Amino acid sequence: MSASPKAEPVQSPRLFTQLAALPRAFWMLNLMEMFERLAYYGVRVVIPIYIAQADDIHGLHFTQAQKGLIFTLWALVQSGVPIFSGGFADRYGYKKTIAVSIAIKVAGYLLMATQRDFWSFTAGCLVLAFGTAIFKPGVWGALQCTMDKRSSSIGWGLFYMLVNVGGFLGPPLAHYLHGYSWPTVFFGCAVIVSLNFLMLFTYPNVSAGTPQTASFWQTARDTVTNLFHPRLLVFILIMSGFWLMFMQLFDLLPNFIVDWVDSRAIVAALHLPATFTTVTPRGTMVAQEWMINLDAFLIVFLVVWVSHLVTRMRRVHSIFIGIAIASAGLLAAGFTMSGVACLLGIAFFALGEMLSSPKMNDYLGVIAPEGKKGLYMGYANMPTAIGWAYGSFMAGDLYGKVGEKAGLALRYLQLHGGVPAGVDRTNAMEAVQKLTNLDPNAATAMLWHAYQPYQVWYPFVGIGVASAVAIFIYARWVRDTDDSDI
C-alpha cells in the first residue's frame, strides 16, 4: 500500500510582500496616529511628575490620591466614550470623526497649559481624553477596513510600531520643552496634534462597508446590544485585568523611579549627556522618561518582526504568552532600587506588550462583522476603560500609603519624635536627612529597607497573572467557534 502524500505546510507570506499589499490610506492613517501619539506621550510620560511629585519645584503638588482621581476620570472618558463613539464613526464617516477629535484635543492641551487649580486642570485633562476617545475608533476602524484577515497581523504590528515611534519621540520632546517651562510642554503638543489636519485630506475616504443611514438612536441601540455577545464580553472582562496592570508602567512607575531607583552607575558607564539625565539631590540620574522610553524603543525596532513571527499563531495564544511575560517584567522593574534591573524589567515588559497588545486589536478586528469595524474598535477601548480607571484609583491610594517616598519620610518623622513645624511632603526628605545625619542616598536606602515600598507592585502583578490564566482558559473555550486562523 502506498503511503498517502503529506500535506504541504501553509507558508506565511513574506514580510515585504505583506507590507507592499497595504494601501495608501493605511499608511496615512498610521502617520496620523504617530503624530497624535507623539503629542499624547509627550504629555503622558511626564504628567505624573507634574501633577504629584512632591519635590518638583514648578509642579502642581497635588497628592497621590488626587493624581489617582484625575487618572481614573481620564480613563473613564478616554476609554469609555469609544464604546459608544465607535458605532457613530461607522455611521457618520471616519474622516469627519477624526477632524472633530483633533479640534477637541487641541482645546484640551491648551486648557492643561493654562490651568493650575485642581478641577480646572482636571477639566483640561478630560477634554483631551474626550478628543482622544473620538479619535481612536475613527482611525482604528478605518485601519481595519484597509486590511484583510491575512494582512491584519502584520498590519497591526506595523501600526503598533508607528504608535511607538510617536511614543518614543514624545518623552525627549517633553524633556526639551520642559527646559523652557511646564506650559510649553502642553502648548507644543497642541501644535503637533494640529498637524494632523494637514494629512487628513490627503487620502481617499475609507468606507465603513455599511449604509450610513441609521438614526442616532438606532446606532446607540446597536452599540449596546452588540456588546452583550458572550464571546466578546468575556474577552473584554479578561483584558481589563491586563490593562489594569499595563497602565502602571506609565502612571505609577515614573513616580517610583524618581523616588527610589538609582541609575547613577548607568549615567557614569555610558557617559550620558544632559539630554538623557536629570540632576537630583541623590546625584545625576537617567531621566525617568528616558527609562520608560526603553519600552517604546524596543517596540519600534522589534514589533513588526515579532508580529510576523506569530502570524500563524492563534491570536489568543499570543495574548496569553504576552500577558505572562509583561507581568513578570513589571515585577522586575519595581523590585529593586537598581537602575539596571529596572531597565531589564521594562525590556521584558516590552516583549510581553508586543505579543499581547497589538493582538487584542487584531483579534477584535477579525471577529467583527462587516460594517461594524469601528464599533468593535470602540469596544477595544473598553478593557482599557475598566482596567485603567480602577487601576488608577487603586494605584493612587496604594502608592500614597505604602510607596511614596515623601509620605514614608513623614511616617518616619512621626515615629521618631514627630514632624517638625513647617515640614510637609515637599521637604520631608530634607527633615529625615537632618534627623538621621544621612546623605540623600543613604536616607533613601534606609526608608527602602524600613518600609519595603516595592510591595506596591504585588497586587498589580497578581492581577496580570490572573488575566493570563483567564485568557488561557478562554482560548480553550472559543477553540471550536473561532476559525483555525483566528
ABEGO torsion letter per residue (X at the ends): XBBBBBBBBBBBBBAAAAAAABBAAAAAAAAAAAAAAAAAAAAAAAAAAAAABAABAABAGBBAAAAAAAAAAAAAAAAAAAAAAAAAAAAAEAAAAAAAAAAAAAAAAAAAAABABAAAAAAAAAAAAAAAAAAAAAAAAAAAAABBAAAAAAAAAAAAAAAAAAAAAAAAAAAAAAAABAAAAAAAAAAAAAAAAAAAAABBBBBAGBBBABBAAAAAAAAAAAAABAAAAAAAAAAAAAAAAAAAAAAAAAAAAAAABBAAAAAAAAGBBAAABBBBAAEBBBBAAAAAAAAAAAAAAAAAAAAAAAAABBAAAAAAAAAAAAAAAAAAAAABABAAAAAAAAAAAAAAAAAAAAAAAAAAAAABBBGAAAAAAAAAAAAAAAAAAAAAAAAAAAAAAAABAAAAAAAAAAAAGEBBBGBBAAAAAAAAAAAAGBBAAAAAAAAAAAAGAAAAAAAAAAAAAAAAAAAAAAAAAAAAABBAAX
